[in-house]
Amino acid sequence: MDVLYFAWVRERIGLPKERIETRARTVAELVEELRAKEERYAAAFADVSALRVAIDQELAEFDAPIEGAREVAFFPPMTGG
């Protein structure tokens, strides 16, 4: 699955996207796997309340299942104007 990072999430991790193999069943479990990888991931995912997630380009919650997903993207909330 491709994992995409946007805005300050990308800055903290240092990558715009990466392809990963995961056993996670939900977004929350994926976040836990990513946090455990390295300190930079732990920093990026320290406060998930400051993040939004999309699964295959559809907004989702952190308890959403990811089985069969091709892409999961993490980004800060958008403000419009």
C-alpha positions in Angstrom: 0.0 0.0 0.0 1.1 3.6 -0.6 1.2 5.9 2.4 1.2 9.6 1.5 2.3 12.4 3.8 1.3 16.1 3.3 2.3 19.5 4.8 4.1 19.3 8.1 3.6 15.5 8.3 5.8 15.2 5.2 8.3 17.7 6.7 8.7 15.7 9.9 9.0 12.3 8.2 11.1 13.6 5.3 9.2 11.7 2.6 6.2 12.6 0.5 5.2 8.9 0.2 6.4 5.4 0.7 5.2 1.9 -0.2 4.8 -0.3 2.9 3.7 -3.8 3.8 1.5 -3.9 6.8 -0.5 -6.2 9.0 -2.6 -3.4 10.3 -6.4 -3.8 10.0 -7.3 -0.1 10.7 -5.8 3.3 10.3 -5.1 3.4 14.0 -3.1 0.2 13.9 -1.2 1.5 10.8 -0.3 4.7 12.8 1.0 2.5 15.7 3.2 0.6 13.2 4.5 3.8 11.7 5.2 5.3 15.2 7.3 2.3 16.1 9.5 2.6 13.0 11.6 5.7 13.9 11.6 8.8 16.0 10.6 11.0 13.1 7.4 8.9 12.6 6.7 9.1 16.3 7.0 12.9 16.2 4.8 13.1 13.1 2.1 11.0 14.7 2.4 12.2 18.3 -1.0 13.9 18.2 -3.4 12.3 15.7 -6.1 14.7 16.8 -4.2 17.2 14.7 -4.4 14.9 11.6 -6.9 13.9 9.0 -6.7 10.7 7.0 -8.0 9.6 3.6 -8.3 6.0 2.3 -8.2 5.8 -1.4 -8.9 9.5 -1.6 -12.0 9.3 0.6 -11.9 11.0 4.1 -12.0 8.4 6.8 -11.7 8.0 10.6 -8.8 6.4 12.4 -10.9 3.4 13.3 -11.7 2.7 9.6 -10.5 -0.6 8.1 -7.7 -0.5 5.5 -7.9 -4.0 4.2 -7.7 -3.8 0.4 -6.8 -0.1 0.4 -4.3 1.0 -2.3 -3.5 4.3 -0.6 -3.7 6.0 2.8 -2.9 9.7 3.1 -2.2 11.7 6.2 -2.6 15.5 6.3 -3.4 18.4 8.7 -7.0 19.8 8.7 -7.7 22.1 5.8 -8.8 25.7 6.4 -10.5 27.4 3.6 -11.1 30.8 2.4 
